[in-house]
């Protein structure tokens, strides 16, 4: 049923403006246009009728260039029926209908101008003893009704925005009624356009087949109430005098307004700030943690002094755009379901002791309001540190890293320089770390970092003689709640010679760090894919996957690859919370009907065709295209296999769950089949916030100490 969305369109009322021009000499014959009803009904007793019209001068471009006075010389009217008499022609046409002693009857009045037929008016008269029946352009019995919540259409609770649909869902009717100021539930009575209790300008009818839309100039809605049962009798007229009639009997969904939850005090267990390099300067996501796993997300934009280190102290609200519509609310921790934040007023203060204070409120689209008064350290804000600012000379005592097969005939070497032993993914308080992700055209044997000069690559091209921006960074672990980041900038370079590395780094803040290490530069090989035969799969046989309770995240990127197919990037996690277990990623292309529906059947392809999935390959150590993998901690840790053939079928069920049926093959010819049942993560179906798509998926395991 689509009636829920109808009133959003109904209340977007257009404003019409008509420009006035000086009359021009007509270049065509004047015309007349009927302005009264095209069909006129009379009782058996007869009566007087009036036909109204306007005279217009039409120019060569078919626009009205002026008006002219109507007279009996220009306009003539004819009627063959003897029971229509006394035709008088002037600025309008008057006539008389005689009494009827017999059956119902009908005739036409033919109106001409300059000897040319202009229009006809049908005259109908009821039989003796019968009342005339209205002639309706549309007369429909409706089958479903719902009230649109007043706050969704920006009305107070004494307004009743109602949407109706017929049984075939072909005809949708929307109306707005106004009750007394204290009314929150619609009462019985007559609601009329004359009394302004029927907002006729907001009443519309939509027809799907054939497509049509109707608006009205006047109307009356009679409402009867018997408990929860309503009876509606609706009659409208358009600007041409056509009549429309609709009826409905039954309950009205959501007639009783849902009670808004009472405001609650909310104290987050921690607050973390995050921003991506691709976001606008001053744009941060504040994650207000409910517990160790779930958090409300406030997407905030610094409008005062935007920078990439922290949000400026001050007032933030959705009204001025400093809290954006990307903000999300977790309304059900048990299920992980989420909602949009629709209102927020927050004051941010930075204190002398390094803490920050958040005071104010935010509210979900379902009415949950949380009041916050919190003081603590916002992890991710950089206000300075105990480390000396500016230029720095650093001598590393530890070197470690791995080799990854690269792309474009290049090879990928990833290593860290530190003043402490790096083992795992936990940083040591007081330690300093510098990571480098370099590419070379040389494959060393035994594996070691090749000699050469490598320049910082902001485009992450994987070109030989470069190190990438995505996995290259440094930081000082100042404490559990504080990290001082060393983000490299253009102009940085790394020089490798026999048993020595010198990194001359320019940071984003303009300071310079020189990092030196002398010692063994040997590396180990990563565990992921890439056999000598060019295959990436690590499977040793067919794989059947039957997975229930998974989580799906789907991002819509529009016409990302070309201008004739849309793109969805779909990830499926067996255990999203820990980033572990079975994992799938599908890079889908199709002429998707909407940005909220990625269902369909997709075949393997390398050519960006509609109704396909892009085949998988390894690019700079990243899973690119469509893959199956076993992951741990957000990285590939076990078997992996690119999907290079077969089909993927995705069905979105009525409850929102997804059923994915796999019939694929990998690059070794092994079959990957089965069924995955997954639920969207907190309503995660979305349009991507970033302007550029992360075309790569997970990277093969690298130490990611943060």
C-alpha positions in Angstrom: 0.0 0.0 0.0 1.5 3.3 -1.0 -0.9 5.7 0.7 1.6 6.5 3.4 3.6 8.8 1.1 0.7 10.6 -0.6 0.3 13.7 1.6 3.9 14.7 1.1 2.9 15.6 -2.4 -0.5 17.0 -1.5 0.9 19.8 0.6 3.5 21.0 -1.8 1.1 23.5 -3.3 2.3 25.5 -6.3 2.1 29.2 -6.7 1.1 30.5 -10.1 2.1 33.9 -11.4 0.7 35.5 -14.5 2.5 38.2 -16.3 0.5 41.0 -17.8 1.4 42.3 -21.3 0.0 45.1 -23.3 -2.7 43.9 -25.8 -1.3 43.2 -29.3 -3.1 43.2 -32.6 -4.7 39.7 -33.0 -3.3 37.6 -35.7 -6.1 35.0 -35.4 -9.8 34.8 -34.9 -11.0 35.5 -31.3 -12.2 32.4 -29.4 -14.6 31.8 -26.5 -14.1 29.4 -23.7 -16.8 27.8 -21.4 -16.3 28.7 -17.8 -19.4 27.1 -16.3 -20.4 23.4 -16.0 -20.3 21.4 -19.2 -23.3 19.3 -17.9 -26.3 21.0 -16.2 -28.9 19.1 -14.1 -32.5 20.3 -13.6 -35.4 18.9 -11.6 -38.7 17.8 -13.2 -40.1 21.2 -12.2 -37.7 23.0 -14.5 -35.8 26.2 -13.8 -33.5 28.9 -15.1 -30.0 28.2 -16.4 -27.0 30.4 -17.0 -23.9 29.6 -19.2 -20.8 31.7 -18.6 -17.8 32.1 -20.9 -14.9 34.4 -21.7 -13.8 35.9 -25.0 -10.0 35.8 -25.8 -7.7 37.0 -28.5 -5.2 34.2 -29.3 -1.9 35.2 -30.9 0.3 33.3 -33.4 2.1 31.4 -30.6 -1.3 30.3 -29.1 -1.0 32.6 -26.1 -3.7 34.9 -24.9 -2.8 38.4 -26.0 -6.0 40.2 -25.0 -9.7 40.0 -24.2 -12.6 41.3 -26.1 -16.2 42.3 -25.2 -18.7 39.6 -25.8 -21.9 40.6 -27.6 -24.8 39.0 -29.3 -23.4 39.8 -32.6 -20.3 37.6 -32.0 -21.9 34.7 -30.1 -24.9 32.6 -31.1 -26.6 29.6 -29.3 -28.9 26.9 -30.6 -31.0 24.2 -29.1 -33.4 21.9 -30.9 -35.4 20.9 -27.8 -38.7 22.7 -27.4 -38.5 22.3 -23.6 -35.4 24.6 -23.6 -36.7 28.1 -24.3 -35.9 31.8 -23.9 -32.3 31.7 -25.0 -30.8 35.2 -24.3 -27.2 35.9 -25.4 -25.0 38.6 -24.0 -22.0 38.5 -21.6 -23.5 35.1 -20.6 -26.3 32.9 -22.0 -29.5 32.5 -20.1 -32.2 30.0 -20.8 -35.4 28.4 -19.3 -36.1 24.7 -18.8 -39.8 23.9 -18.8 -41.5 21.5 -16.4 -41.3 17.8 -17.3 -44.4 15.5 -17.1 -42.7 12.4 -18.5 -39.5 10.5 -18.5 -36.0 11.9 -17.9 -34.7 13.8 -20.9 -31.5 15.3 -22.3 -30.4 17.8 -25.0 -27.5 20.1 -26.0 -27.1 23.8 -26.4 -24.7 24.5 -29.2 -22.7 27.7 -28.8 -21.0 29.3 -31.8 -18.8 32.2 -32.4 -18.3 33.7 -35.9 -20.2 30.7 -37.4 -17.8 28.2 -35.8 -18.7 25.7 -33.1 -17.2 26.9 -29.8 -18.6 24.4 -27.2 -21.6 22.4 -26.3 -23.5 22.3 -23.0 -25.5 19.2 -22.0 -28.8 19.9 -20.4 -30.4 17.0 -18.4 -33.8 17.0 -16.7 -35.1 14.4 -14.2 -38.4 12.5 -14.8 -41.5 13.6 -13.1 -41.4 12.7 -9.4 -37.5 12.1 -9.4 -34.7 14.2 -8.2 -31.9 14.8 -10.7 -28.8 12.6 -10.2 -25.4 14.3 -10.3 -23.2 13.4 -13.3 -19.8 12.5 -11.8 -16.6 12.4 -13.7 -15.4 9.9 -11.1 -17.4 8.0 -8.6 -15.3 5.5 -6.6 -15.7 3.4 -3.4 -12.4 3.4 -1.6 -11.0 0.5 0.4 -8.2 1.8 2.7 -7.6 4.9 4.7 -4.7 6.2 6.9 -4.0 9.4 8.8 -0.6 10.9 8.1 1.0 12.0 11.4 0.6 15.8 11.7 4.3 16.4 12.4 5.3 14.7 9.2 3.3 17.2 7.2 4.1 20.1 9.5 0.6 20.5 10.8 -0.8 20.8 14.3 -2.8 17.8 15.7 -6.2 19.4 14.9 -5.5 19.0 11.2 -6.3 15.6 9.7 -4.2 14.7 6.7 -5.9 11.6 5.3 -4.9 9.3 2.4 -7.3 6.8 0.8 -6.8 4.1 -1.9 -9.2 1.9 -3.8 -9.0 -1.9 -3.7 -6.8 -2.1 -6.8 -4.4 0.6 -5.5 -5.0 2.4 -8.8 -6.7 5.5 -7.4 -5.3 7.5 -4.4 -7.2 10.3 -2.7 -5.7 12.8 -0.3 -7.6 15.3 1.7 -6.9 17.6 4.7 -9.6 18.5 7.2 -9.5 21.0 10.0 -11.1 20.3 13.3 -11.6 22.5 16.4 -8.4 23.6 18.1 -8.7 21.0 20.8 -9.5 18.1 18.4 -6.8 15.4 18.1 -9.2 12.7 16.7 -11.5 13.5 13.8 -15.1 14.1 14.8 -18.3 13.7 12.8 -19.7 16.6 10.8 -19.6 18.3 7.4 -16.2 19.8 6.4 -16.5 22.3 3.6 -14.2 24.5 1.5 -16.6 27.4 2.1 -16.1 27.1 5.9 -12.3 26.4 5.4 -12.6 23.2 7.4 -11.7 21.4 4.2 -8.4 22.6 2.8 -9.4 22.1 -0.8 -6.1 23.3 -2.2 -4.4 20.4 -0.5 -6.9 17.8 -1.9 -5.7 15.7 -4.8 -6.5 12.5 -6.7 -3.8 10.4 -8.4 -4.6 7.7 -10.9 -1.9 5.2 -11.9 -3.4 3.6 -15.0 -3.8 5.7 -17.1 -1.7 8.2 -15.3 -3.7 11.3 -14.2 -3.9 13.9 -11.4 -6.9 15.9 -10.4 -7.2 19.1 -8.2 -10.3 20.9 -7.0 -11.7 24.3 -6.4 -14.5 23.4 -3.9 -15.8 20.5 -2.0 -17.6 19.0 1.0 -16.7 16.0 3.1 -19.4 14.4 5.3 -18.0 12.4 8.1 -19.9 10.0 10.3 -18.3 8.2 13.3 -19.4 5.0 15.1 -16.7 4.0 17.6 -13.5 3.3 15.5 -15.5 3.0 12.3 -15.7 6.0 10.0 -17.9 6.8 7.0 -16.7 9.4 4.5 -18.8 10.9 1.7 -16.7 13.2 -0.4 -17.8 15.4 -3.3 -15.5 17.8 -5.1 -15.7 20.1 -8.1 -12.8 21.2 -10.4 -12.4 24.5 -12.1 -14.4 23.3 -15.1 -17.4 22.3 -13.0 -16.8 18.6 -13.2 -18.0 16.7 -10.2 -16.1 13.9 -8.3 -17.5 11.5 -5.7 -15.6 9.2 -3.3 -16.9 7.1 -0.4 -15.2 5.1 2.3 -16.4 3.1 5.3 -14.1 1.4 7.8 -11.3 2.2 10.3 -8.6 4.8 9.6 -5.1 3.7 10.3 -3.2 5.8 12.8 -6.2 8.0 13.5 -5.3 8.1 17.2 -2.0 10.0 17.4 0.9 8.0 18.9 2.0 9.3 22.2 5.5 10.8 22.0 7.9 9.2 24.4 8.8 11.3 27.5 12.2 13.0 27.3 15.0 11.0 28.8 18.3 12.0 30.3 21.1 10.4 28.4 24.7 10.0 29.6 27.0 8.4 27.0 29.6 6.0 28.2 32.1 7.6 25.8 32.1 10.1 22.9 34.3 9.6 19.9 34.8 11.9 16.9 35.5 10.7 13.4 36.1 12.4 10.1 37.1 11.1 6.6 39.6 12.9 4.5 37.0 13.2 1.7 34.5 15.1 3.9 34.2 18.9 3.9 36.6 20.7 6.2 35.0 21.0 9.7 32.7 18.0 9.2 32.9 15.5 12.1 30.8 12.6 13.2 30.3 12.5 16.9 29.4 9.0 18.2 27.6 9.0 21.5 28.0 5.5 22.9 25.0 3.9 24.6 27.2 1.0 25.6 30.4 -0.5 24.2 28.7 -1.4 20.9 25.8 0.9 20.1 25.9 4.6 19.6 23.9 7.6 18.4 25.6 9.4 15.6 25.6 13.2 15.2 26.9 14.4 11.9 28.1 18.0 12.7 29.5 20.8 10.6 31.6 23.5 12.0 30.3 26.7 10.5 32.4 29.1 12.5 36.1 28.1 12.1 36.1 24.8 10.2 39.3 22.7 10.6 40.4 19.0 10.5 41.3 18.8 14.2 38.2 19.5 16.3 34.8 21.2 16.3 34.9 24.8 17.4 33.0 25.5 20.7 29.6 27.0 20.2 25.9 26.2 19.4 25.0 23.4 16.9 21.5 22.7 15.6 19.7 21.0 12.8 17.9 24.3 12.1 21.1 26.1 11.0 22.6 23.0 9.3 25.5 22.6 11.8 23.8 19.2 12.8 23.1 17.5 9.4 20.5 15.1 8.2 23.1 12.3 8.2 22.6 12.0 12.0 21.3 8.7 13.2 19.5 7.4 16.3 19.5 3.9 17.7 16.0 3.3 18.9 16.2 -0.5 19.6 19.4 -1.8 21.0 18.1 -5.4 21.0 17.5 -5.5 17.2 20.0 -2.8 16.2 17.3 -0.9 14.4 17.9 2.8 13.8 16.2 6.0 12.8 17.1 9.5 11.6 17.6 12.3 14.0 15.2 15.1 13.0 15.9 17.7 15.7 18.9 18.7 17.7 20.1 21.7 19.8 23.5 21.3 21.4 26.1 23.6 23.0 29.7 22.4 22.8 32.3 23.8 25.3 36.0 23.0 25.5 37.4 23.0 29.1 40.9 23.9 30.3 41.6 20.4 31.5 41.2 18.9 28.0 37.6 17.7 28.4 34.6 19.0 26.5 31.0 19.5 27.6 27.9 18.7 25.5 24.6 20.1 26.7 21.3 20.1 24.9 19.0 17.5 23.2 18.4 15.5 20.1 15.3 13.7 18.9 14.5 10.7 16.6 12.0 10.7 13.8 9.8 8.5 16.0 9.7 11.1 18.8 12.3 9.8 21.2 14.0 12.8 22.8 17.3 12.5 24.8 18.6 15.3 26.9 22.3 15.3 27.3 24.6 17.1 29.8 28.0 15.3 29.6 31.6 16.3 30.2 34.5 14.1 29.2 37.3 13.6 26.7 36.1 13.5 23.1 38.4 10.9 21.5 39.5 12.0 18.1 39.7 15.7 18.8 43.3 17.0 18.5 43.9 20.0 20.7 47.7 19.5 21.1 49.8 17.1 23.1 52.7 16.6 25.5 54.8 15.9 22.4 56.9 18.8 21.2 55.2 20.6 18.4 56.7 21.4 15.0 59.7 19.6 13.4 60.9 16.3 14.8 63.8 14.0 14.4 62.9 10.4 15.2 65.1 7.3 15.3 63.2 4.0 15.1 64.4 0.9 16.9 61.9 -1.5 15.4 61.1 -2.4 11.8 58.4 -5.0 10.7 56.2 -5.6 7.7 54.8 -7.8 5.0 54.7 -8.2 1.2 51.5 -8.1 -0.7 50.9 -8.8 -4.4 50.1 -5.4 -5.9 48.5 -4.3 -9.1 49.4 -2.9 -12.6 52.5 -5.2 -12.5 53.7 -3.5 -9.3 54.4 -5.0 -5.9 53.2 -3.8 -2.5 55.5 -3.6 0.6 53.9 -2.5 3.9 56.0 -1.8 7.0 56.1 0.1 10.3 58.9 2.0 12.1 58.5 2.5 15.8 60.4 2.9 19.1 58.6 -0.2 20.5 58.0 -3.7 19.3 54.8 -3.9 17.2 53.0 -7.2 17.7 49.2 -7.3 17.0 46.8 -4.4 16.9 47.2 -2.7 20.3 49.3 0.4 20.7 51.6 1.1 23.6 51.0 4.2 25.6 53.9 6.7 25.0 55.1 4.9 21.8 55.4 6.4 18.3 54.5 4.7 15.1 55.1 5.5 11.4 53.4 3.3 8.7 54.3 3.2 5.0 52.5 1.4 2.2 54.9 1.5 -0.8 54.8 0.2 -4.3 57.7 -1.0 -6.5 58.2 -2.8 -9.9 60.8 -5.1 -8.3 60.0 -8.4 -6.5 62.9 -9.0 -4.1 64.2 -12.5 -3.3 64.5 -12.9 -0.4 61.6 -10.5 0.5 62.8 -7.1 1.7 62.0 -3.5 1.0 63.5 -2.6 -2.4 66.1 0.2 -2.6 64.8 3.4 -4.1 63.1 6.7 -3.5 59.3 6.6 -2.9 57.1 9.7 -3.1 53.8 10.3 -1.3 50.8 9.5 -3.6 47.6 11.4 -2.7 45.7 9.5 -5.4 46.6 6.0 -4.1 47.4 4.9 -7.7 49.7 2.0 -6.7 52.3 3.3 -9.1 55.8 2.2 -8.8 58.0 4.5 -6.7 55.1 5.8 -4.5 53.6 5.2 -1.1 49.9 5.5 -0.7 48.0 7.9 1.5 45.3 5.4 2.6 47.6 3.1 4.7 50.5 5.5 5.3 50.3 7.6 8.5 51.9 8.0 11.9 50.8 8.7 15.4 51.9 9.2 19.0 50.0 7.1 21.5 49.5 9.8 24.2 47.1 7.7 26.2 44.0 5.6 26.2 41.8 8.5 25.3 44.2 10.6 23.3 46.1 10.0 20.0 48.2 12.5 18.2 48.1 11.9 14.5 50.9 12.5 12.1 49.1 12.8 8.7 51.5 13.0 5.8 51.2 15.5 3.0 52.4 16.0 -0.6 56.1 16.3 -0.8 56.9 13.5 1.6 59.4 10.9 0.5 61.0 7.7 1.7 64.5 6.7 0.7 65.5 3.0 1.1 69.1 1.8 0.8 70.9 -1.3 2.0 69.8 -1.8 5.5 68.6 1.8 6.0 65.4 3.8 5.6 65.2 7.6 5.8 61.6 9.1 5.7 61.5 12.8 5.1 57.8 13.6 6.0 55.9 16.8 5.5 52.8 16.8 7.8 49.4 18.3 7.0 50.1 21.1 9.6 53.3 22.0 7.7 55.8 20.5 10.3 58.6 18.2 9.2 59.4 14.8 10.7 62.6 12.9 9.7 62.4 9.2 10.6 65.5 7.0 10.4 66.0 3.3 10.8 69.1 1.2 10.3 69.0 -2.6 10.4 67.5 -5.7 8.6 64.7 -4.8 6.1 63.4 -8.4 5.6 59.7 -8.9 5.2 57.3 -11.8 5.5 54.7 -12.8 2.8 51.1 -12.0 3.5 48.6 -14.9 3.7 46.4 -13.8 0.9 45.9 -15.3 -2.6 47.6 -14.8 -5.9 49.0 -18.1 -7.1 51.5 -18.2 -9.9 48.8 -19.2 -12.3 47.2 -15.8 -11.8 44.4 -17.1 -9.6 43.5 -15.6 -6.3 41.2 -18.2 -4.7 42.6 -20.2 -1.8 39.7 -22.7 -1.9 40.6 -26.4 -2.4 37.1 -27.5 -3.5 33.5 -26.5 -3.9 32.0 -24.4 -1.2 28.3 -24.5 0.0 27.3 -21.6 2.2 24.1 -21.6 4.2 24.2 -18.6 6.5 21.4 -17.3 8.7 21.4 -14.2 10.9 23.9 -12.3 8.9 24.0 -8.5 8.5 23.8 -6.7 5.2 25.0 -3.1 4.4 24.0 -1.7 1.1 25.2 1.7 -0.3 23.7 3.2 -3.4 26.1 5.2 -5.6 23.9 6.1 -8.5 25.5 6.1 -11.9 29.0 5.6 -10.5 30.5 3.7 -13.4 28.6 5.0 -16.4 25.5 7.0 -17.3 23.2 4.1 -18.1 23.4 1.8 -15.1 23.1 2.4 -11.4 25.5 0.9 -8.8 24.9 -0.8 -5.5 27.8 -1.8 -3.2 26.5 -4.6 -0.9 28.5 -6.1 2.0 27.4 -9.1 4.1 28.9 -10.0 7.5 28.4 -13.1 9.5 29.5 -11.2 12.6 29.5 -7.4 11.9 30.3 -6.5 15.5 33.7 -8.2 15.5 34.3 -8.0 11.8 34.7 -11.8 11.7 33.3 -14.9 10.1 32.1 -15.3 6.5 32.0 -12.2 4.4 30.6 -11.4 0.9 30.8 -8.2 -1.1 28.8 -7.7 -4.3 29.5 -4.8 -6.7 26.1 -4.7 -8.5 25.0 -2.9 -11.7 21.4 -2.5 -12.8 18.7 -0.1 -13.8 17.4 0.0 -10.2 13.9 1.3 -9.8 14.7 3.3 -6.7 17.6 4.1 -4.4 16.1 1.8 -1.8 15.8 -1.4 -3.9 18.7 -3.5 -5.0 16.8 -6.8 -5.5 17.1 -8.8 -8.7 19.2 -11.4 -10.5 22.8 -10.5 -11.4 25.2 -12.3 -13.7 29.0 -12.1 -13.7 30.5 -9.5 -16.0 33.7 -7.3 -16.5 32.0 -4.8 -18.8 29.7 -2.7 -16.6 26.5 -4.0 -18.1 23.1 -3.8 -16.6 21.9 -6.6 -14.3 25.4 -7.8 -13.6 28.0 -8.1 -10.7 31.6 -7.1 -11.3 33.9 -10.0 -11.1 36.5 -10.1 -8.3 40.2 -9.4 -8.4 42.9 -8.2 -6.1 44.1 -4.6 -6.4 47.0 -3.4 -4.2 46.1 -6.0 -1.6 42.4 -5.0 -1.6 39.4 -7.2 -2.5 37.9 -5.4 -5.5 34.7 -6.3 -7.2 32.7 -9.3 -5.9 34.2 -11.7 -3.4 33.8 -14.4 -0.7 36.2 -14.3 2.2 36.7 -15.4 5.8 37.7 -12.4 8.0 38.9 -11.6 11.5 39.0 -8.2 13.0 37.9 -6.6 9.7 40.7 -8.2 7.6 40.9 -11.3 5.4 42.3 -14.0 7.6 41.2 -17.3 6.0 40.0 -18.6 2.7 39.0 -16.1 0.0 37.7 -16.5 -3.5 36.8 -14.0 -6.2 33.3 -14.5 -7.8 34.0 -14.6 -11.5 31.0 -16.5 -12.9 27.4 -17.5 -12.2 24.5 -15.6 -10.8 23.5 -13.9 -7.6 19.8 -13.5 -6.8 18.7 -11.0 -4.1 15.1 -10.8 -2.7 14.0 -8.2 -0.3 11.2 -9.7 1.9 8.2 -7.9 3.4 9.8 -7.8 6.8 12.9 -6.1 5.4 15.1 -9.1 5.5 17.2 -10.2 2.5 17.5 -13.6 0.9 20.5 -14.1 -1.3 20.8 -17.2 -3.4 24.3 -17.9 -4.8 25.2 -20.0 -7.8 28.8 -18.8 -8.6 32.2 -20.0 -9.4 35.7 -18.7 -8.5 38.8 -18.3 -10.6 39.8 -21.9 -10.0 36.5 -23.2 -11.2 35.2 -24.2 -7.8 31.5 -23.7 -7.2 30.3 -21.3 -4.5 26.6 -22.0 -3.8 24.0 -21.7 -1.1 21.6 -19.2 0.6 22.3 -16.3 2.9 19.6 -14.7 5.1 20.5 -11.3 6.3 18.9 -8.2 8.0 20.0 -4.6 7.1 22.2 -3.1 9.7 20.2 -0.4 11.6 18.4 0.5 8.5 21.8 0.9 6.8 20.4 1.1 3.2 21.7 4.5 2.2 23.0 6.9 -0.4 26.7 7.2 0.2 27.7 10.3 2.0 31.1 10.4 0.4 31.4 12.0 -3.0 33.7 9.2 -4.1 33.1 5.5 -3.7 35.6 3.3 -2.0 35.9 1.0 -5.0 38.0 -1.4 -3.0 36.7 -3.6 -0.2 38.6 -5.2 2.7 42.4 -5.3 2.6 44.4 -8.4 3.3 45.6 -8.4 6.9 47.9 -5.6 7.8 48.6 -4.4 11.3 46.2 -1.5 11.8 47.2 0.0 15.1 45.1 3.0 15.9 
